[in-house]
Amino acid sequence: GEQPVEVKSEKYAIVIGNNNSPEPGMELAFATSVAEAISAALARYAGFSPDQITTLSNATAGEISAAMAALAESLPNSATVLIYFSGQTAHLGGRDYFAGNDIEFMTDSSKMVEKRSMLQPLIAKGASVFMFVQTHRTFSGNDYFGKERIVNGTISESFATIPGTQITGIFRDGKQVGV
C-alpha cells in the first residue's frame, strides 16, 4: 500500500483559487477546484500538516491579505512557505498584484494584493518561499505579471505560463482543470 509522507512541522502553505475575471472569457472556472486538489496533494504527498495549509476559494483582496498576515504572524523563523495562486493578476506601475475575486477592473489595485507587501513579512521571518502562479500573463504594453523581481530573501517564483500567454484547461474525468 501507499505509505504516508512524513509531516515536516516547518512547512506551511497558502493555496488560493479565484475563478472570477472582470474581462469576459478570461475567467478561470477551474481555479477553486485546482486549489482544493493542490491542498489535498500537499497534505497527502508533500509532508504538509493539514492544519498548516490555508486554502482560500474565491477570496477578496482583504481575505487574502488577512490570511497572509495570519500566516506570517504564526510562522516560526526559517520556515518553508509554499504560495500557490490560481486567478487573475496584474502588473501596474512597475509592481505585480494578485487580484481578489471581487475585482471589477483589472486596473483597480484597491481590489488586489501587492506581491511585494505580501512577501515582506515572510522574508522578515527568514522563510524560504516557493511561489507557483497559474494566471494569464498577457501583455499590457511591455508589462506582464511576473516582470517585478523580488531580490531580497529566499524566494523561488514559478509560473504556469510564459509572458504573453493565457492559461488553458483540459478536461479530466468530466471536470475542467488547469494544466
N, C-alpha and C positions, 0 to 999 in steps of 0.2 A: 504494500500500500504506500500511499504518499505520506512522506514524513513532514510534519510541520516545520517551518523555518524558525530558528531560534529568534526570539524577540530581543532587540537591542534597545535598551532604555534611553539611549541618547538620540534616537531617531524620531523626528516629528514631520508631519506633512499637513499642508493645507491644499485642498483639492477643490477647484471652483469650476462649475459648468454653467454658463449663461447662454441661453438659447436666442434671446432677442437681438434684433438689429433694427435701427430706425430706417435702414435702407432696404427697400423691397428686394427679395431674392437673396439677401446676404445673411439671413438667419442661419444659425447652426442648430437645426432641430434635434441633433443628437448630442449636444454638449452636456446636458444633465445626465443622460444615461451613460455616456463615456466617463464622466466624473465619478459616478457611482461604481462603475466597473474598475476604474483605476484605484479607488479607495479599497475596494474588496481585494484586489490583487496585491496591493501594498501590505495589507494585513495577512494575507494567505501565503505570499511568496517572497516578500522582501524584508521580513523581520520588523515591521512596524506594529506597535501595540495599537489595537483599535481605538483606545481612549486617547491616543496621541495623534490621531488623524482627524482633522476637521474637514468636513465635506459641506460645501455650500452649493445649493442649486438655485439658479435664477436670483442671485443676490444683488442687492443695490450696492453702490459705491460705499455707502455708510456701513452696510453689513460686512463688506469685505474689509474695510478699514478697522472696524471693531474686532473682527476675528483675527486680523494680523496683529493688532495691539495686544490682544489677549494671549496670542501665541508668544509674542516677543516677551511679554511680562513673565510668562511661566517657564520660559526657556532657560535651561542651565547653560553655563558658559561652555563654549566649544561644541555645541550640539550639531547634528546634521539635520538640515531642513530641506524638504522637497516641496516645491511650489509647483502645482500643475494648474494651468488655466486654459480653459476652452471657452472662447467667446470673442467679443469684439474688442479691438484695441485701436489706439491712435498714436500718432507722433505729431505733437503740436508744440510749436515754439522751441524745438530742439529737445523736447522731453518725450519719453514713452509713457503711455497711460493705458490702464485696464479699464474698460467700460463696465459700469454697473448695468444690471439687466433693465433698469428703468431709463436707460439712455433714450433721448428723443432726437438729438442732433449729434453727429459724430465730431462736432467741433465744440461741444459743451463739456469742458473739463470739470465742471462742478458736479457732474454725474459720473466722474471717473476717479480712479485712484492712481496717483503718480507712482511709477515704478521705483524711482529713487527714494521717495519718502517711505514706501512700503519696505524696502530692503534695509534702510539705515538702522532701524532698531535691531535687526538680526545681525548685521555687520558689527554693531557696537558690542554684542554679546559674543563675538568671535565665532559665530556659526559658519559652517560650510553650507552654502546654499546651492541647490541644484534646481534650476527653473526650467520647466518644459512648457511651451506655449503652443497651443493649437489655435490659430487665428488666421483670418485673411490678412495678407501682408501686401495689399495693393498700394501702388504708388500714389502719393499726393504731391505732384511736382517731383522733386528729388527725394522726398521723405517717405519713410515707411516705418512701421513698428519694428523695433529691434535695432534701429540706427543708433540710439543712445547706448553707449557702453559705460557700465559702472566699473571703474578701475580700482576702487579700494575694496578690501575684503576678499573673501574666498567665495567667488561666485562663478557658476557654470551655467550659461544660458543655451538652451536648445530649442529649435523651432520646427514645427511640422511642415512648414512651407519655406520656400526661398523668397526673398524680396520680389514683389511684383506679381505674386501668385495668390490664388484663393484655395481655401480648404475644400476638399470634396469628400463625399461619403460613399460608402459601399453598403450593400445590404447583406447582413449575415443573420441567418435564422429568422428572416422576416422583419428584422429591425435595422434601421439605418445607423451606422456607426462611422466615426471619423477614421481616417487612415493612419 
